[in-house]
Amino acid sequence: MNKVFHQTKQAFLFSLIFYVGSILLLLFKVSFAPMLLSISLVISMIWVVMVLLEVMRSNRILSYERLMLCVFIITCNILAGIVYFYFLRERVIGYREIKNK
């Protein structure tokens, strides 16, 4: 579980970095920016599937919460990722990430 926990968050962060980079490159009209945007969409789909698996496997949330969370994640991709990883994930999977000071 710990390995998947970190892989899901890493996929989200990579997706976020690729989105920001591709948008900046699109603004500067760089030729390979659309390809970078395509890569960010693929990475985004990977973390969405991984998060949906986490949500569906969770026994800590009710079924209507699970449904609403799945709809939110699918429709509000990046915004939902930020909200999920920083505010909801601990409740969904019951795992608290230990941070070093």
C-alpha positions as CSV (number, residue, x, y, z in Angstrom):
1,M,0.0,0.0,0.0
2,N,2.8,2.4,0.8
3,K,4.4,2.0,-2.6
4,V,1.1,2.7,-4.4
5,F,0.5,5.6,-2.0
6,H,3.7,7.4,-3.2
7,Q,3.2,6.4,-6.8
8,T,-0.2,8.0,-7.0
9,K,1.0,11.3,-5.5
10,Q,4.1,11.3,-7.8
11,A,1.9,10.8,-10.8
12,F,-0.2,13.7,-9.8
13,L,2.8,16.0,-9.2
14,F,4.4,14.9,-12.6
15,S,1.1,15.7,-14.3
16,L,0.9,19.1,-12.6
17,I,4.5,19.9,-13.7
18,F,3.8,18.8,-17.3
19,Y,0.6,20.9,-17.4
20,V,2.4,24.0,-16.2
21,G,5.3,23.5,-18.5
22,S,3.2,22.8,-21.6
23,I,1.0,25.9,-20.9
24,L,4.1,28.0,-20.6
25,L,5.5,26.6,-23.8
26,L,2.2,27.1,-25.6
27,L,2.3,30.8,-24.5
28,F,5.8,31.1,-26.0
29,K,4.7,29.2,-29.2
30,V,7.3,26.5,-28.9
31,S,6.8,23.8,-31.5
32,F,6.8,20.7,-29.2
33,A,4.3,22.2,-26.7
34,P,1.3,20.2,-28.0
35,M,3.3,17.0,-27.6
36,L,4.1,17.9,-24.0
37,L,0.4,18.7,-23.3
38,S,-0.5,15.2,-24.7
39,I,2.0,13.6,-22.3
40,S,0.5,15.6,-19.4
41,L,-3.0,14.3,-20.3
42,V,-1.8,10.7,-20.3
43,I,-0.1,11.1,-17.0
44,S,-3.2,12.8,-15.7
45,M,-5.3,9.8,-16.7
46,I,-2.9,7.5,-14.9
47,W,-3.2,9.3,-11.6
48,V,-7.0,9.7,-12.0
49,V,-7.3,5.9,-12.4
50,M,-5.0,5.3,-9.4
51,V,-7.0,7.7,-7.2
52,L,-10.3,6.2,-8.4
53,L,-9.0,2.8,-7.3
54,E,-8.0,4.2,-3.9
55,V,-11.5,5.7,-3.5
56,M,-13.3,2.5,-4.6
57,R,-11.2,0.3,-2.3
58,S,-11.7,2.5,0.7
59,N,-13.9,1.2,3.5
60,R,-13.6,4.5,5.5
61,I,-16.1,6.5,3.4
62,L,-19.8,6.0,2.7
63,S,-21.0,5.0,-0.7
64,Y,-22.6,8.4,-1.6
65,E,-19.3,10.1,-0.6
66,R,-17.4,7.7,-2.8
67,L,-19.7,8.5,-5.7
68,M,-19.4,12.3,-5.2
69,L,-15.6,12.0,-4.9
70,C,-15.3,10.0,-8.1
71,V,-17.4,12.5,-10.0
72,F,-15.4,15.4,-8.6
73,I,-12.1,13.7,-9.5
74,I,-13.2,12.9,-13.0
75,T,-14.7,16.3,-13.8
76,C,-12.3,18.7,-12.0
77,N,-9.0,17.0,-12.8
78,I,-6.2,19.2,-11.5
79,L,-8.4,21.1,-9.0
80,A,-9.7,17.8,-7.7
81,G,-6.2,16.5,-7.4
82,I,-5.1,19.4,-5.2
83,V,-8.2,19.1,-3.0
84,Y,-7.9,15.3,-2.8
85,F,-4.2,15.1,-2.0
86,Y,-4.0,17.9,0.5
87,F,-7.4,17.7,2.3
88,L,-9.2,14.4,1.6
89,R,-6.8,11.6,1.1
90,E,-5.9,11.0,4.7
91,R,-9.6,10.4,5.5
92,V,-10.2,8.2,2.4
93,I,-7.3,5.7,2.9
94,G,-6.7,6.2,6.6
95,Y,-3.0,6.7,6.2
96,R,-1.1,9.7,7.6
97,E,2.1,10.6,5.7
98,I,4.9,11.1,8.2
99,K,6.8,14.3,7.4
100,N,10.3,14.9,8.5
101,K,11.0,18.2,10.2
